Amino acid sequence: MIWGSSNTSGATVPHRFFLGDKIILNCGPGERTFVTAVAAADGKTIWQMDEPGGASGEKGPTEWLGSWSTPVVTRVSGRDLILVSLPQHVNAYNPEDGKILWTCDGLDKLVYTSPVISDGIVVTMGGFDGPALGLKAGGTGNITAPSRLWHVTTKNPQRIGTGVVVGKHLYMANEQHIAQCIEVATGKEFWQARMPEGIIWASPVLAGDRLYVTNQNGTTIVFRPNPEKFELIAENRLGEQSNSTIAISDGQIFLRTFEHLYCIVEK
């Protein structure tokens, strides 16, 4: 570790990714909530954009307000944007100075998933049965009216992990072990199916023509991204608890459980 920093708020949890020589962080929930860029070399703040913040949950589970979403970077009309899903809205930031280029309303008070983007369409989702929306990326200011393509506010499952876009469809593996296939452009649900038992906090990962997601029982579920139906391929049980998303590199699967780190490879 080259540098470090302390946090005195107690509630701030950073969700981060690297962008060149910067680390982009979404810090919250709690009263001290902000999106920031710090220098990878020494941790110095390059820019910081504060959010209103809110209840940290310390007074009870009904008091939560915040985002656990990881920022993502995308390129629209020849420029890089940082997208962050936040309570009530999603923002697009300029990576250089943190200026909010545009915002779109329609989320609720809790957000866990990260935005996904395909063919210029951003999909972002709330947690605890919160709404989901799709919007056309681009513009300036509040783009809700001109750019929001769809907004689903009812019958949404609890969503922790971020979905995967394959072709024109978004595939979700939701907390209550419910898989979904959703059309990116319209928000239309093509199908919903119950997966093998086990709460899911992980995100599905695409490798080849298969999706992999691990539930809290330590079972990795493999299914095909088929817009016509849920197509279960395999259930691989480790028998150890896990909240982790698998990582795949050079034909190897890496999976962290509560007890071990596994590397799995075909002989």
C-alpha positions as CSV (number, residue, x, y, z in Angstrom):
1,M,0.0,0.0,0.0
2,I,1.5,3.3,-1.1
3,W,-0.9,5.7,0.6
4,G,-3.8,5.5,3.0
5,S,-6.5,7.7,4.5
6,S,-8.7,7.6,7.6
7,N,-12.4,8.2,7.8
8,T,-13.9,9.7,10.9
9,S,-17.6,9.5,9.9
10,G,-17.9,5.7,10.5
11,A,-20.6,5.4,7.8
12,T,-18.7,6.2,4.7
13,V,-17.9,3.1,2.5
14,P,-16.0,3.8,-0.8
15,H,-17.0,2.0,-4.0
16,R,-14.2,2.6,-6.5
17,F,-12.5,2.0,-9.8
18,F,-9.3,3.2,-11.6
19,L,-9.4,5.6,-14.5
20,G,-5.9,6.4,-15.7
21,D,-4.0,8.0,-12.9
22,K,-7.2,8.6,-10.9
23,I,-9.3,6.5,-8.5
24,I,-13.0,7.3,-8.7
25,L,-15.0,6.7,-5.5
26,N,-18.6,6.8,-4.5
27,C,-18.5,7.4,-0.7
28,G,-21.6,6.8,1.5
29,P,-24.2,6.2,2.8
30,G,-24.7,8.7,5.7
31,E,-24.6,12.4,6.1
32,R,-21.2,12.7,4.6
33,T,-21.8,11.5,1.0
34,F,-19.8,12.4,-2.1
35,V,-18.3,11.3,-5.4
36,T,-14.6,12.0,-5.6
37,A,-11.5,11.5,-7.7
38,V,-8.1,11.0,-5.9
39,A,-4.7,10.6,-7.4
40,A,-3.6,6.9,-7.5
41,A,0.0,7.9,-6.7
42,D,-0.5,9.7,-3.4
43,G,-4.3,9.7,-2.5
44,K,-4.6,13.5,-2.9
45,T,-8.1,14.7,-3.8
46,I,-8.4,15.9,-7.4
47,W,-12.1,16.8,-7.2
48,Q,-15.0,16.1,-4.9
49,M,-18.8,16.5,-5.6
50,D,-20.9,16.4,-2.5
51,E,-24.4,14.7,-2.4
52,P,-27.1,15.7,0.1
53,G,-26.6,12.5,2.1
54,G,-29.1,11.2,4.6
55,A,-29.7,8.6,7.3
56,S,-27.0,6.1,7.8
57,G,-29.2,3.3,9.3
58,E,-27.7,3.7,12.8
59,K,-31.2,4.5,14.2
60,G,-32.7,1.4,12.7
61,P,-33.2,-0.4,9.3
62,T,-36.0,2.0,8.2
63,E,-33.6,4.9,8.3
64,W,-31.3,3.8,5.5
65,L,-30.7,6.2,2.6
66,G,-27.8,5.9,0.3
67,S,-25.9,4.3,-2.6
68,W,-23.6,1.3,-2.6
69,S,-23.2,1.6,-6.4
70,T,-19.8,1.4,-8.0
71,P,-19.0,4.2,-10.5
72,V,-18.6,3.1,-14.1
73,V,-16.9,4.9,-17.0
74,T,-18.4,5.0,-20.5
75,R,-17.7,6.9,-23.7
76,V,-20.5,8.9,-25.3
77,S,-20.1,11.1,-28.4
78,G,-16.4,11.0,-28.2
79,R,-16.1,11.9,-24.5
80,D,-15.6,9.9,-21.3
81,L,-18.3,10.0,-18.7
82,I,-18.4,8.7,-15.1
83,L,-21.9,7.3,-14.3
84,V,-23.0,6.9,-10.6
85,S,-26.4,5.7,-9.4
86,L,-27.4,7.6,-6.3
87,P,-30.6,8.0,-4.2
88,Q,-33.3,9.5,-6.4
89,H,-31.1,9.9,-9.6
90,V,-28.2,8.9,-11.7
91,N,-25.4,11.4,-12.5
92,A,-22.9,11.7,-15.3
93,Y,-19.6,13.4,-14.2
94,N,-16.7,14.9,-16.2
95,P,-13.7,12.8,-15.2
96,E,-11.3,15.8,-15.3
97,D,-13.0,18.1,-12.9
98,G,-16.0,16.3,-11.5
99,K,-18.6,18.6,-13.1
100,I,-22.0,17.1,-13.3
101,L,-22.8,17.0,-17.0
102,W,-26.3,15.6,-16.7
103,T,-28.7,14.0,-14.2
104,C,-31.8,11.8,-14.6
105,D,-34.4,11.3,-11.9
106,G,-36.4,8.2,-11.1
107,L,-34.6,6.1,-8.5
108,D,-35.6,5.7,-4.9
109,K,-33.8,6.1,-1.6
110,L,-31.6,2.9,-1.8
111,V,-29.3,1.9,-4.6
112,Y,-27.0,-1.1,-4.8
113,T,-26.4,-1.9,-8.5
114,S,-24.1,-0.1,-10.8
115,P,-25.3,1.5,-14.1
116,V,-25.0,-0.6,-17.2
117,I,-24.8,0.9,-20.7
118,S,-25.5,-0.6,-24.2
119,D,-25.8,1.2,-27.5
120,G,-26.0,4.5,-25.8
121,I,-28.8,3.4,-23.4
122,V,-28.1,3.5,-19.6
123,V,-30.0,1.2,-17.3
124,T,-30.0,1.9,-13.6
125,M,-31.9,0.2,-10.8
126,G,-32.9,0.8,-7.2
127,G,-32.9,-1.7,-4.3
128,F,-35.6,-2.9,-1.9
129,D,-38.3,-3.2,-4.7
130,G,-37.2,0.3,-5.9
131,P,-37.8,1.5,-9.5
132,A,-35.7,0.8,-12.5
133,L,-35.2,3.1,-15.5
134,G,-33.6,3.3,-18.9
135,L,-32.4,6.5,-20.5
136,K,-30.5,7.8,-23.6
137,A,-27.1,9.0,-22.5
138,G,-26.1,12.5,-23.4
139,G,-27.4,16.1,-23.1
140,T,-26.9,18.6,-20.3
141,G,-28.6,19.5,-17.1
142,N,-31.7,17.5,-16.0
143,I,-32.4,15.1,-18.9
144,T,-35.3,13.2,-17.3
145,A,-38.1,14.5,-19.6
146,P,-36.2,14.3,-23.0
147,S,-34.1,11.3,-22.4
148,R,-35.8,8.8,-20.1
149,L,-37.0,5.9,-22.2
150,W,-38.8,3.8,-19.6
151,H,-39.5,3.7,-15.9
152,V,-40.7,0.6,-14.0
153,T,-41.9,1.4,-10.5
154,T,-43.8,-1.7,-9.5
155,K,-43.2,-5.4,-8.9
156,N,-39.4,-5.1,-8.9
157,P,-37.4,-7.6,-6.9
158,Q,-34.6,-6.7,-4.4
159,R,-31.5,-6.1,-6.5
160,I,-27.9,-6.2,-5.1
161,G,-25.8,-7.5,-7.9
162,T,-25.4,-5.7,-11.3
163,G,-26.8,-7.3,-14.4
164,V,-25.1,-8.2,-17.7
165,V,-26.1,-7.0,-21.1
166,V,-25.9,-9.6,-23.9
167,G,-27.2,-8.4,-27.3
168,K,-30.3,-6.4,-26.7
169,H,-31.2,-7.9,-23.3
170,L,-30.2,-7.4,-19.6
171,Y,-29.8,-10.5,-17.5
172,M,-30.3,-10.1,-13.7
173,A,-29.7,-12.5,-10.8
174,N,-31.7,-10.9,-7.9
175,E,-31.3,-11.4,-4.2
176,Q,-34.4,-13.6,-3.8
177,H,-32.7,-16.0,-6.3
178,I,-34.9,-14.7,-9.2
179,A,-33.4,-14.5,-12.6
180,Q,-34.8,-12.0,-15.1
181,C,-34.4,-11.1,-18.8
182,I,-35.2,-7.5,-19.6
183,E,-35.1,-5.7,-22.9
184,V,-32.7,-2.8,-22.6
185,A,-34.5,-0.4,-24.9
186,T,-38.0,-0.7,-23.4
187,G,-37.7,-2.2,-19.9
188,K,-40.0,-5.0,-21.0
189,E,-39.5,-8.2,-19.0
190,F,-39.1,-11.2,-21.3
191,W,-39.1,-13.8,-18.5
192,Q,-38.6,-14.3,-14.8
193,A,-37.6,-17.6,-13.2
194,R,-36.7,-19.0,-9.8
195,M,-33.1,-20.2,-9.6
196,P,-31.7,-22.8,-7.2
197,E,-32.1,-21.9,-3.5
198,G,-29.7,-19.3,-2.0
199,I,-29.7,-15.5,-1.5
200,I,-27.6,-13.7,-4.2
201,W,-25.5,-10.6,-3.6
202,A,-23.1,-11.4,-6.3
203,S,-23.3,-10.1,-9.9
204,P,-23.5,-12.5,-12.9
205,V,-20.4,-12.7,-15.1
206,L,-20.5,-13.6,-18.8
207,A,-17.9,-16.0,-20.2
208,G,-18.4,-17.4,-23.6
209,D,-22.1,-18.2,-24.0
210,R,-22.7,-18.7,-20.3
211,L,-23.6,-16.6,-17.3
212,Y,-22.1,-17.5,-13.9
213,V,-23.4,-16.3,-10.5
214,T,-22.7,-17.5,-7.0
215,N,-25.2,-17.5,-4.2
216,Q,-24.7,-17.2,-0.4
217,N,-24.7,-21.0,-0.1
218,G,-21.6,-21.2,-2.2
219,T,-23.3,-22.6,-5.2
220,T,-22.3,-21.2,-8.6
221,I,-25.3,-21.2,-11.0
222,V,-24.6,-21.4,-14.7
223,F,-27.3,-20.4,-17.2
224,R,-27.4,-19.4,-20.8
225,P,-28.3,-15.8,-21.9
226,N,-31.4,-16.9,-23.8
227,P,-34.1,-14.2,-24.3
228,E,-36.7,-16.9,-24.9
229,K,-36.5,-18.8,-21.5
230,F,-34.4,-19.4,-18.4
231,E,-31.9,-22.2,-19.4
232,L,-30.1,-23.7,-16.4
233,I,-26.9,-25.4,-17.4
234,A,-25.2,-26.4,-14.1
235,E,-25.1,-26.0,-10.3
236,N,-21.6,-26.2,-8.9
237,R,-21.5,-26.5,-5.1
238,L,-18.6,-25.6,-2.9
239,G,-20.5,-25.9,0.4
240,E,-19.0,-22.7,1.8
241,Q,-20.8,-19.3,2.2
242,S,-19.9,-16.5,-0.3
243,N,-21.1,-13.1,-1.2
244,S,-18.5,-12.7,-3.9
245,T,-18.7,-12.2,-7.7
246,I,-16.5,-14.6,-9.5
247,A,-13.5,-13.3,-11.6
248,I,-12.4,-15.0,-14.8
249,S,-9.0,-14.7,-16.4
250,D,-7.2,-16.8,-19.0
251,G,-9.7,-19.7,-18.6
252,Q,-9.4,-19.7,-14.8
253,I,-12.3,-18.9,-12.4
254,F,-11.4,-17.2,-9.1
255,L,-14.0,-17.3,-6.3
256,R,-13.7,-16.1,-2.7
257,T,-15.8,-17.7,0.0
258,F,-15.9,-16.9,3.7
259,E,-13.1,-19.5,4.2
260,H,-11.0,-19.8,1.1
261,L,-10.0,-18.4,-2.2
262,Y,-10.5,-20.9,-5.0
263,C,-9.0,-21.1,-8.5
264,I,-10.9,-23.4,-10.8
265,V,-9.7,-24.5,-14.2
266,E,-10.7,-27.2,-16.7
267,K,-8.2,-30.0,-16.9
